[in-house]
Amino acid sequence: MNKYIPGYVNLYNSDELKNRVELLRQKLESCTLCNHKCKVNRVNGEAGFCGAGENMVITCYGAHFGEEKELVGTEGSGTIFFSYCTMRCVFCQNYDLSHYPQGNEESPERLSDIMMELQEKGCHNINLVSPTHFIPQIVEGIYIAAQKGLDIPIVYNTGGYEDYDTIKLLDGVIDMYMPDIKFADNHKGFKYTKCKNYFDAAKITTKEMYRQVGDLKVDGEGIATKGLLLRHLVMPNNVEDSKNIIGFIKNELSKNTVVNIMRQYTPMHKACDFPEISRKVEVEEFKEVVEYAKQLGLKRLIISE
């Protein structure tokens, strides 16, 4: 079987990747990288909702074996964790990194070296965790890494609050999108994440992600190469939202969408300030969501209990 050639390699060879870097860099001067559209000038040191400045901040990186098996394979997913976040989830498990940032400021050149190091370790992909607010710098890093021989897929691992125009600029750059859609109600989305029109935005951008990459494809060894892998974290007292999200997947994406239905929710950070989400998900709640997905005919479910 022929080796999969990531889209960014073709864009690099045609000089289009360099053009994307320039277009994304321009967004930093009036930042609209995510759907908050703060329009601050990050080049001049202004900070918007996410709190990030011009330079990206990386907290840690390495071969990660805790992701879906299609990403992990035998050698792990080359995961890079970025500090700051476009969301303010009251239940965030990584709030010490996303709400109260930690890590080191790094250049695109250094990011390219990290990517090459992960590839040389044998990682099956480069997994960008919370990349949205640093995507101009990241794509520049991919551009530099492509010159050095990077040729493994890029995974865009996100909470799902994206800007449509930014996602369009990633067409061909990103091989796999992995959004985590939690709420199907804009009011709940704002209450728990401080993101306005959360579900409306998630639907629009997830459909664009799907248009770009389609259903998840795997190679002969079962390792994902390209496509959409959608995560859904089941929340307490939120079964109807879960069903609406599953309905959206079936009706507006594809029954062949790989969906990871997750029961890992743990009330952390400020979750105890909200009684309705201050407990773990009950077995019956989770089972109801899984059974509904099966009833609607979703064919590629991952059940993470």
C-alpha positions in Angstrom: 0.0 0.0 0.0 1.3 3.5 -0.9 2.2 5.8 2.0 -0.3 8.5 2.7 1.0 11.9 1.7 -0.4 14.7 4.0 -2.1 17.6 2.4 0.4 20.2 3.7 3.2 18.5 1.7 1.3 19.2 -1.5 0.6 22.8 -0.4 4.3 23.3 0.4 5.3 22.0 -3.0 3.0 24.4 -4.7 3.9 27.4 -2.5 0.3 27.7 -1.3 1.4 26.8 2.2 3.5 29.9 2.4 0.5 31.9 1.3 -1.6 30.4 4.0 1.0 31.4 6.6 0.8 35.0 5.4 -3.0 35.1 5.4 -3.2 33.6 8.9 -0.5 36.0 10.2 -2.6 38.9 9.1 -5.4 37.8 11.4 -3.2 38.5 14.5 -3.4 42.2 13.8 -7.1 42.2 14.3 -7.6 38.8 15.8 -10.5 36.7 14.5 -8.9 33.3 14.8 -11.7 31.9 16.9 -15.4 32.7 17.1 -15.0 35.3 19.8 -13.6 37.6 17.1 -12.0 40.0 19.7 -10.2 42.0 17.0 -7.3 42.9 19.3 -3.9 43.5 17.8 -1.9 40.7 19.3 1.2 41.8 17.3 1.2 45.0 19.5 0.8 43.0 22.7 -3.0 43.3 23.1 -4.8 40.2 24.5 -8.4 39.1 23.9 -10.6 36.5 25.4 -8.0 33.7 25.3 -5.3 35.8 26.9 -2.7 34.8 24.3 -0.2 37.2 22.8 1.8 37.1 19.6 4.1 34.2 20.6 2.7 30.7 21.1 3.2 29.0 24.4 3.8 25.2 24.6 3.3 23.4 27.9 4.6 20.0 27.0 4.8 17.4 24.1 5.6 13.7 23.6 4.3 10.4 22.3 0.8 10.0 23.8 -0.9 6.7 24.2 -4.2 7.8 25.8 -5.9 8.9 22.6 -8.1 6.8 20.3 -6.5 3.6 19.1 -6.7 4.9 15.5 -4.4 7.8 16.5 -2.1 5.9 18.9 -1.3 2.8 17.0 1.9 1.1 18.2 4.2 4.2 18.5 1.8 6.8 19.9 0.3 10.1 18.8 2.8 13.0 18.7 0.9 15.3 21.0 1.8 19.0 21.5 -0.2 20.8 24.3 -0.6 24.6 23.8 -1.3 26.9 26.7 -4.3 29.3 26.9 -7.7 28.4 25.4 -10.6 29.9 23.5 -13.1 28.5 26.0 -13.6 28.9 29.7 -15.2 25.6 30.7 -16.2 25.7 34.3 -15.5 22.0 34.5 -12.1 22.1 32.8 -9.7 19.4 33.9 -6.7 21.3 32.6 -7.7 24.7 34.0 -4.2 25.2 35.4 -2.9 25.4 31.8 -5.9 26.9 29.9 -7.1 29.4 32.5 -3.9 30.1 34.3 -1.3 29.6 31.5 2.0 27.7 32.0 4.7 26.8 29.6 7.4 28.3 27.4 7.1 30.8 24.6 8.4 29.1 21.5 9.1 30.2 17.9 7.7 28.5 14.8 11.3 27.3 14.2 11.4 25.5 17.5 7.9 24.1 16.9 9.2 22.6 13.6 12.0 20.9 15.5 9.5 19.5 18.0 7.5 18.1 15.2 10.5 16.5 13.6 11.6 15.0 16.9 8.1 13.4 17.3 8.3 12.0 13.8 11.8 10.6 14.4 10.5 8.9 17.5 8.0 7.0 15.2 4.8 8.9 16.2 2.0 8.3 13.7 0.9 11.9 13.6 1.3 15.4 15.0 -1.6 16.0 17.4 -2.2 19.7 18.1 -4.1 20.1 21.4 -6.0 23.5 21.7 -4.3 25.0 18.7 -6.9 27.6 17.5 -5.4 30.7 19.1 -1.9 29.9 17.8 -2.8 28.6 14.4 -0.8 31.2 12.4 2.4 30.3 14.3 1.6 26.6 14.1 1.1 26.7 10.3 4.3 28.6 10.0 6.0 25.8 12.0 4.4 23.2 9.7 5.8 25.1 6.7 9.3 25.1 8.2 9.0 21.4 9.2 7.9 20.5 5.6 11.2 21.9 4.4 12.9 19.5 6.9 11.0 16.5 5.7 7.9 16.3 7.9 5.5 13.9 6.3 3.1 12.6 8.9 -0.6 13.7 9.3 -1.6 16.7 11.3 -4.4 16.4 13.8 -6.5 19.4 14.9 -7.7 18.6 18.5 -10.1 21.2 19.6 -13.0 22.1 21.9 -14.9 23.1 18.8 -15.4 26.9 19.1 -13.9 27.9 15.8 -14.1 30.7 13.3 -15.4 29.6 9.9 -13.0 31.7 7.9 -10.0 30.4 9.9 -11.0 26.8 9.3 -11.4 27.5 5.6 -7.8 28.6 5.5 -6.8 25.3 7.0 -8.2 23.3 4.0 -5.4 21.0 2.9 -3.2 21.9 5.9 -5.0 19.7 8.4 -5.4 16.0 7.7 -7.6 15.1 10.7 -10.0 17.2 12.7 -11.1 16.2 16.2 -13.6 18.6 17.7 -15.4 17.8 21.0 -19.0 19.1 20.9 -20.5 19.0 24.4 -23.7 21.1 24.2 -26.6 21.4 21.7 -28.0 24.5 23.4 -26.5 27.9 23.0 -27.6 29.0 26.5 -25.9 26.1 28.2 -22.9 26.6 26.0 -22.5 30.1 27.2 -23.3 29.2 30.8 -20.6 26.6 31.1 -18.0 27.7 28.5 -18.5 31.5 28.1 -18.8 31.0 24.3 -21.7 32.8 22.6 -23.7 30.8 20.1 -21.7 27.7 21.0 -23.7 25.1 19.1 -24.5 27.3 16.1 -20.7 27.9 15.7 -19.8 24.3 16.3 -22.3 23.1 13.6 -21.0 25.5 10.9 -17.3 24.8 11.4 -17.7 21.0 11.9 -19.6 20.8 8.6 -16.7 22.7 7.0 -14.2 20.3 8.6 -16.1 17.4 7.3 -16.3 19.0 3.8 -12.5 19.2 3.8 -11.5 15.8 5.1 -14.6 13.5 4.9 -15.1 10.3 6.9 -12.1 9.0 8.8 -9.8 6.8 6.7 -7.3 4.3 8.1 -4.3 2.5 6.5 -3.7 -1.2 6.3 -2.6 -1.2 10.0 -5.7 0.6 11.2 -3.9 3.9 11.8 -5.9 7.0 10.9 -4.6 9.1 8.0 -7.3 11.6 7.1 -10.8 12.5 8.1 -13.1 13.7 10.9 -13.2 12.0 14.4 -15.8 13.7 16.5 -15.8 13.5 20.3 -18.8 13.9 22.5 -18.3 14.2 26.3 -21.6 13.1 27.9 -22.5 15.5 30.7 -24.8 15.0 33.7 -28.4 16.1 33.2 -27.6 16.6 29.6 -29.0 13.6 27.7 -31.3 15.6 25.4 -28.4 17.7 24.3 -26.4 14.5 23.6 -29.3 13.2 21.5 -29.5 16.5 19.5 -25.8 16.4 18.8 -26.1 12.8 17.6 -29.0 13.9 15.4 -26.9 16.6 13.9 -24.1 14.1 13.1 -26.5 11.7 11.4 -28.5 14.4 9.5 -25.8 16.9 8.6 -22.6 15.0 8.5 -22.6 11.2 7.9 -23.7 7.9 9.5 -20.1 6.9 8.9 -18.7 9.6 11.1 -16.4 8.2 13.7 -17.9 9.3 17.0 -16.2 8.8 20.4 -19.0 8.9 23.1 -17.2 9.5 26.3 -18.1 9.0 30.0 -15.0 10.5 31.5 -16.7 13.7 32.9 -15.4 14.5 36.3 -16.6 17.7 38.1 -13.5 19.8 38.5 -12.4 23.4 38.7 -15.7 25.4 39.3 -18.2 22.6 38.5 -19.3 22.4 42.1 -20.7 25.9 41.8 -23.3 24.4 39.4 -25.3 21.7 41.2 -26.6 20.2 37.9 -23.1 19.3 36.7 -21.5 18.7 40.1 -21.5 14.9 39.8 -20.3 12.2 37.5 -22.5 10.9 34.6 -24.8 8.1 35.7 -24.6 4.7 33.9 -28.1 5.0 32.7 -27.6 8.4 31.2 -24.6 7.2 29.3 -26.4 4.0 28.1 -29.3 6.1 26.9 -27.0 8.2 24.8 -25.2 5.2 23.3 -28.4 3.4 22.5 -29.8 6.5 20.8 -26.7 6.7 18.6 -27.1 3.0 17.6 -30.9 3.6 16.9 -30.0 6.4 14.5 -27.7 4.1 12.7 -24.3 5.6 13.4 -22.0 2.9 12.2 -18.6 3.8 13.7 -19.0 4.4 17.4 -16.2 4.4 20.0 -17.6 3.8 23.4 -15.3 5.3 26.1 -16.5 4.3 29.5 
